[in-house]
Amino acid sequence: PPATAYLASRVMKTVLLTTVALILLPVWLEGAPVLAILLFLTAAFCLTLVETLIRADAIELLGTDLIRVSALVGILMSFEMMIAASFVVILAAGYLNVARLSQALAMLGATGVSILLLSLVHSYLLLVRFSAVGVMVMRQNVVAV
């Protein structure tokens, strides 16, 4: 069933990312935090790519259309990260200007709204990612016929 594949792929991705983070912790502590971050983000991208293809039942695209699939997932992930970074910057600026309790409560409310909006954006971009991979699979099947 698809639910089992979704759960298994998510659990494996989480376990592998946690393992990578623990392995890179000494790299961070020894004075190479930029290297640790780059390696972690690379692992996260690769695992997200594989997870997307597993969930879309299109793992064969790794062999037949690796560049386009990687570019598609990379563009959508970078777009999502830019939106999230924008929210973080806006919220950080807001928190830095807090002077009263009412302003702090307003910023907590803004944080909650931001989390809700980011969750919606993430869900939408996830749907776009799966739809785009599905279109790639359909295009490949049409060309093959």
Sequence and secondary structure as in RCSB ss.txt:
>XXXX:A:sequence
PPATAYLASRVMKTVLLTTVALILLPVWLEGAPVLAILLFLTAAFCLTLVETLIRADAIELLGTDLIRVSALVGI
LMSFEMMIAASFVVILAAGYLNVARLSQALAMLGATGVSILLLSLVHSYLLLVRFSAVGVMVMRQNVVAV
>XXXX:A:secstr
 HHHHHHHHHHHHHHHHHHHHHHHHHHHHTT HHHHHHHHHHHHHHHHHHHHHHHTT TTHHHHSHHHHHHHHHH
HHHHHHHHHHHHHHHHHHHHHT  SHHHHHHHHHHHHHHHHHHHHHHHHHHHHHHHHHHHHHHHHHHHH 
